[in-house]
């Protein structure tokens, strides 16, 4: 069952440069930076109410974020929905004909279980299901 929008993922070329906007212009505070080796990305999280903003910077040229930036430039990369059971959400999506990027959840930022639906299945929006609170 979906609980809420957990975070919005935003692809950036440089977290150091993007932090200036989020901290200075918007007045947000970066709570945590983390390198997620499995996804070839560095992340930075900002809270806004109950939702987080996740900046995503590629750590290699073959990172999914590097490919996104090359094709589309900086901007919204994905919407992440917090759910009570990532595997059940994947099963439900698959039963309804969605293309899954991950057949089983993987470990993402904050040690959360995460899994993605292909944007072709969700009207052009890369959709992430994630578990519980950020670690």
N, C-alpha and C positions, 0 to 999 in steps of 0.2 A: 504494500500500500504506500502510495506517495504521501509524504508528510509536508514538504514545503520546497521552495527553491532553495537549494543549499548555497550555490554560488554561480556566478557568471564568469566564464573563462575568457580572458582577453589576451590575444596574441600580440606580443610586442617584440621589437628588435632588441631592446635593451631595458631591463628592469630598472637599472640605475637612472636612465633618462626618464622613463615613465613614472617612477616614484615621485619625481618633482611635481608633476601634474596632480597626482592623487593626494600628495601630502600638502603641497602649497596652495593649489587652486581649490581643491575640494575639502581640504582640512582633515583628511583621514590619516590614520596612523598605520604603518605597516606593522603587523603583528608577528609575522614570521616569514622567513625566506627558507627555501628548502630545494635541494637538488633531488630530482626523481630520476635516478639512473635508468630504470626500466622504460621510461617514456622519453629519455634524452631531452630533458627539460629542467629549467630552474623555475621555481614558482615564488611568488610573493603574495601574501594574503592580507586583505584589508577588510574590516567589518563595517557594515552599514546596517544597523538594526540587527535582525536575525539572519541577514544574508551576507555572504562574503563576496568580494571581488578577488579573483585570482588572476594575477598577471603571469603570463607564460612566455618564457624566453628560451629559444632552442639552445642546446648545448652541443649540437653537432649538425652538420649539413644534411644528414639523412633523417633528422627528427621530423615527426609529423608536423610540428609547429613550424619548422623551417620551410617545409613544403607549402604549408598554409600561407605563410608570409610571402613566399615567392609568387604564389598564384593570386592572392587576394589582398596582400598588404596587412597592416595592423588593423585590429578590430575584434569584434566579438567572435569568439571561436566556438564556444559551446554554452549550453544551459545545463546545469547539473541539478537533478532532483534528488533530495534525500528520501530514502525509502526504508521501510522496516526490513525488507528482505530483497537484496539485489538479485539473487538467483530466481526468485519468484517473478520479479518484474521482467527479467529477461525471458523467462518461459512464457509469460503472458504476451509479451511483444512478439515472440517467435510464433506463438499460436495464431496471432492476428496478421501474420505474413511479413513482419518487419525483418529487414536485413540486420544481422547483429555483427558488430565489429569484434566483439568478444563473446564467445560462447559461454565462457565461465568468467566470473569476476577476477580481476587482478588487483594488486596492491598499488594504490596511487598515493598522492600527497597526503600527509597527515596519517599515513598507514590505514587509510580507509579502503574498503573494498569498493572497486569501481568497475563499470562496464559501459560500453558505448553502443548506441544504435547508429546505423549509417544514416546520414542526412537524407538519402533518397527515400527513406521510410518515414521521415518526420518533417516533410515539407521544407527541406533545405536547411534544417537546424540540426547540427550535431548534438545529440542528446546523451547525457550521462546520467546513469543511476549510481548513487553512492550511499554508503552505509553511515550510520551514526555520527557522533561528534568527532571533530578533528582532534587528533592526538597531540 
